[in-house]
Amino acid sequence: MDATQLKLIEALSDGRFHGGDDLGRAVGLSRAAVGKRLVRFADIGLRVDAVKGKGYKLSQAIDLIDRQTVLDTMTSVIRSKIERLDLVPVTESTNQDAMAATGTAGYRVVVSDYQTAARGRRGKRWEQGFASSLTFSIAKDFNLELKHLSQMSLWTAVAVAEALDALYAAPVRVKWPNDIYVGGKKLAGILLEARAEVGGTVRLVVGVGINVSQQGLVGAAIDQPWISLSELPQRTAVNRSQLLGRMVDGIVDALDSTESASPDALRGRWQKFDMLLGQMVDVHSVTQTLTGECQGIDADGNLSVLIDGRLHSLNAGEVTIRRATL
């Protein structure tokens, strides 16, 4: 995707009809060349309607990210901790971009409207249409013990759940360790990646992908029921830029407080959204499948499962619910 393609997307983002000649003048192309470019929008999940005498329009308006709105939505304390906010219309992966960035004392945020190689947990592909989701990564170098890094995954999930719970009138739930669900359908995924740096620090990257609308390619490669924010009733009007600001605000605050927070603080905030608590679950590992009743999380953020009268703490595995009560 080149600069001309991006200009056409911006011109059509309002979802209204625009004449081919007007679009051509805006991007420096002939009317015929504009038509050929618009055909390629289908490759990124955007459908263009063409009507003789009226011109071209997107089948659905798209909500582009505005940098100033993102910053204005954050609290002043969190905004002062953000050293860079990169808006990248198209990239392979925001996690890759954030991981490759030069280390700084503050946070770096990378947000993209379209990722060509986005991944979820266990290497699963995350499909999306252009601007149909909110995908971003937050990176920082930390001096933390391994147990705190693992807890950051759960703290991030809680921060995302709390932000969504405040903005949308829907039963937000977290499936251990960090997938977000509403009504048994997946709404968002979180991927944490870490790399040891020179000097003993650890580069932590938190990647978040939230389904915002049903437009485009979202769900094409998701092997489970899914839902988008456009299907949920809002408590208060919010656009993608404001949502991003709220998310970054909550996640950065959670990451900064992980080391000093008590285990009870995490368990208490987690329990409100725990999708697995009290459910009979199967926990699948490479070598075996364990079945028991989920008892929440322990002090280290491990999954607590009651198996044959004995409580087990599990730190890895794919969890499926045997009998759901959502």
Long-range contacts (C-beta under 8 A, 24 or more apart in sequence): 1-44, 1-89, 1-90, 1-114, 4-28, 4-29, 4-37, 5-37, 5-40, 6-89, 6-90, 8-34, 8-37, 8-38, 8-41, 9-41, 9-46, 9-62, 9-130, 10-64, 12-48, 12-56, 12-57, 12-58, 13-58, 13-61, 13-62, 13-63, 13-64, 13-131, 14-61, 15-57, 15-58, 15-59, 15-60, 15-61, 15-62, 16-57, 16-61, 17-51, 17-54, 17-55, 17-56, 17-57, 18-55, 18-56, 18-57, 19-54, 19-55, 19-56, 20-55, 20-56, 22-55, 23-55, 23-56, 41-130, 44-114, 44-129, 44-130, 44-216, 44-217, 45-128, 45-129, 45-130, 45-132, 45-215, 45-216, 45-217, 45-218, 46-129, 46-130, 46-215, 46-216, 47-215, 59-215, 60-213, 60-215, 62-130, 62-131, 62-132, 62-215, 63-131, 63-212, 63-239, 63-240, 63-241, 64-113, 64-131, 64-240, 65-111, 65-113, 65-240, 65-241, 65-244, 66-241, 69-239, 69-241, 69-242, 69-245, 70-111, 70-241, 70-242, 70-244, 70-245, 70-248, 71-245, 72-245, 73-241, 73-242, 73-244, 73-245, 73-246, 73-249, 74-245, 74-248, 74-249, 75-249, 78-248, 78-249, 78-252, 78-253, 81-106, 81-107, 81-252, 81-256, 82-106, 82-107, 82-108, 82-109, 82-248, 82-252, 83-107, 83-108, 84-108, 84-109, 85-109, 85-111, 86-110, 86-111, 87-111, 87-112, 88-112, 89-113, 89-114, 90-114, 90-115, 90-116, 91-115, 91-116, 92-116, 92-117, 93-117, 93-118, 93-119, 93-207, 94-118, 94-135, 94-136, 94-137, 94-207, 95-119, 95-137, 95-191, 95-193, 95-205, 95-207, 97-137, 98-137, 98-138, 98-139, 98-205, 98-207, 99-139, 99-193, 99-195, 99-203, 99-205, 101-139, 103-141, 103-197, 103-201, 103-203, 104-140, 104-141, 105-141, 106-140, 107-138, 107-139, 107-140, 107-252, 108-138, 108-139, 108-140, 109-136, 109-137, 109-138, 109-139, 109-248, 110-136, 110-137, 110-139, 111-135, 111-136, 111-137, 111-244, 112-136, 118-209, 119-191, 120-189, 120-191, 120-209, 121-179, 121-189, 121-191, 122-318, 124-221, 124-223, 125-221, 126-189, 126-209, 126-221, 126-222, 127-217, 127-218, 127-219, 127-220, 127-221, 127-222, 128-209, 128-216, 128-217, 128-218, 129-213, 129-215, 129-216, 129-217, 129-218, 130-216, 131-212, 131-240, 132-211, 132-212, 132-213, 132-214, 132-215, 132-216, 132-217, 132-218, 132-228, 133-209, 133-210, 133-211, 133-212, 133-213, 133-218, 134-208, 134-209, 134-210, 134-212, 134-240, 134-243, 134-244, 134-247, 135-207, 135-208, 135-209, 135-210, 136-207, 136-208, 136-244, 136-247, 136-248, 137-205, 137-206, 137-207, 137-208, 138-205, 138-206, 138-208, 138-248, 138-251, 138-252, 138-255, 139-203, 139-204, 139-205, 139-206, 140-203, 140-204, 140-255, 141-197, 141-201, 141-202, 141-203, 141-204, 142-201, 142-202, 142-204, 142-255, 143-200, 143-201, 143-202, 144-202, 144-258, 144-259, 147-300, 148-258, 148-259, 149-192, 149-194, 149-202, 149-204, 150-300, 150-301, 150-315, 151-258, 151-266, 151-300, 151-301, 152-192, 152-204, 152-206, 152-254, 152-255, 152-258, 153-177, 153-178, 153-190, 153-192, 153-301, 154-178, 154-266, 154-270, 154-297, 154-301, 155-254, 155-255, 155-257, 155-258, 155-261, 155-266, 156-190, 156-192, 156-206, 156-208, 156-251, 156-254, 156-255, 157-190, 157-270, 157-273, 158-254, 158-266, 158-269, 158-270, 158-273, 159-247, 159-250, 159-251, 159-253, 159-254, 160-188, 160-190, 160-208, 160-210, 160-247, 160-250, 160-251, 161-273, 162-250, 162-269, 162-273, 163-243, 163-246, 163-247, 163-249, 163-250, 164-188, 164-229, 165-273, 166-235, 166-246, 167-234, 167-235, 167-236, 167-238, 167-243, 167-246, 168-229, 168-232, 168-233, 168-234, 168-235, 169-232, 169-233, 169-234, 169-235, 170-232, 170-233, 171-326, 172-273, 173-273, 173-274, 173-275, 173-326, 174-270, 174-273, 174-274, 174-275, 175-275, 175-276, 175-319, 176-274, 176-275, 176-276, 176-294, 176-297, 176-303, 176-319, 177-301, 177-303, 180-210, 181-275, 181-326, 182-227, 182-232, 183-227, 183-326, 184-225, 184-324, 184-326, 185-224, 185-225, 185-226, 185-227, 186-211, 186-222, 186-224, 186-225, 186-226, 186-227, 187-211, 187-226, 187-227, 187-228, 187-229, 204-255, 206-251, 206-255, 208-247, 208-251, 210-243, 210-247, 212-240, 212-243, 263-298, 263-299, 263-300, 266-297, 266-301, 267-296, 267-297, 267-299, 270-296, 270-297, 271-296, 275-321, 275-326, 276-303, 276-319, 276-321, 278-325, 279-321, 279-322, 279-323, 279-324, 279-325, 280-321, 280-322, 280-323, 281-305, 281-319, 281-320, 281-321, 281-322, 282-319, 282-320, 282-322, 283-314, 283-317, 283-318, 283-319, 284-317, 284-318, 284-319, 284-320, 285-316, 285-317, 285-318, 290-314, 290-317, 291-322
